[in-house]
Amino acid sequence: HWTLLSVSLLNCLLSTACSVGLALAIALTVHSRGMHLVRGCLSSALPDDARGAIATNDCPFNTTRIYDTALALWVPAMLLAAAEAVLSGRCCLVALIFRGIGPCARSYSKEQV
């Protein structure tokens, strides 16, 4: 039970940190209209909006779809990390109930769980 409690608590904290970090990355990317994603490119041909950026020789990667691709990957990853944090929190709660710790342990017996 102690192993379940410690591992689920650690996973809950890490998943929460991942989802917060991804939410911050999404917010910064949307706020800057994707210019932070192409910051390494020193081309003056890049427009103000990274959605309309074209691939240039000054940039080491193709900038045409980086904004849409980053958001398309980050949003589901953030949602999955948040769901993992919730499930790990529930697992932590079950471990507390099994140990008889906390307010929920008094109302539930081990047989009900």
N, C-alpha and C positions, 0 to 999 in steps of 0.2 A: 504493500500500500504506500509505503514511503517513497519507493522508486517511482510509482505511478504519479504521486503527488509532485515530486521534484521535477520529473521529466515534463509533465504536462504544464507545470507552472513556467518552466524555462521556455518551452515551446510557445506558450501563450505570450510571453514577453517578447520573444524574437519575432513572432508573427505580427504582433501589434507594431513593433518597430519597423518591420518591412512595409506594412500597409501605410503607416504614417509617412515613411520616406518616399514611397511611390506616390502618395497623394501630394506631397510637397513637390516632387519632380513634375507631376502633371500640372499642378497649379503654376509653377514657374515657367513651364514650357508654353502653356496657353497664354499666360500673361505677356511673355516676350514674343509671342507669335512664332515661336520656333527658332528664333535667332540664337539662343543659347546652344542649340543642337549643331549649328554650323559655325560656331565661334572659331574653330580651328582653321577655317578657310579665310584667307586674307585677300580674297578677290573683291574688287570693286564692282564686279558684274552682278553680285548677289543683291537682289531687291530687298526692300524693307520687310516683306513678308516671306518667310521661308517656304511657304506652300508653293510659291511661284518660282522658287530658285531653280536654276538650271545647272547641269553638271559642267564644271569648268576644269581646266587643266591645273588650276591652282589648288583645287580641293582634292584630297586623297580618296574621296568616296563620292558616290552619286547622290547629290542633294535633292533630287526631284521628289522623292517620296519619303524622306526621312521623318517629316513631321507627322504624316498620317500613320506611318508604320510604328513610330514610337508610341503614339497614343493608342493605336490598335493593340499593341502588346502590353502596355502599362496598365490600362484600365482593367482588363480581365485578371492580370496578375494581382492588382490591388484588391479586387473583389475576392479572389481566391485566398489571398493572405488574410483578409478580414474574416472570411468564413473559417479558416484554419484557427485563427485566434479565438473565435467564439467556441468552436468545438473543443479546443484545448482548455478553455475556461470551464466548460461543462465537465470535461474529464477531471479537471482539478477539483471541481465541486464534488464529484462522485468519490474521489479519493478522500476528501475531507469527511464525507458522510461515512465511508467505510472505517475511518479512524475514530469516528465519534467526536469530531472537532467541529465547532462552529454552530450557528443557529439552526441549520438544516438537520443536523445530526439528531436533535431531540425530537423532531417531528416525524422522521422516517426511521424505519428499522432496516437492518441489513437485508432482510427477506424481501422488502418492497423494492429495493434497488435492484 
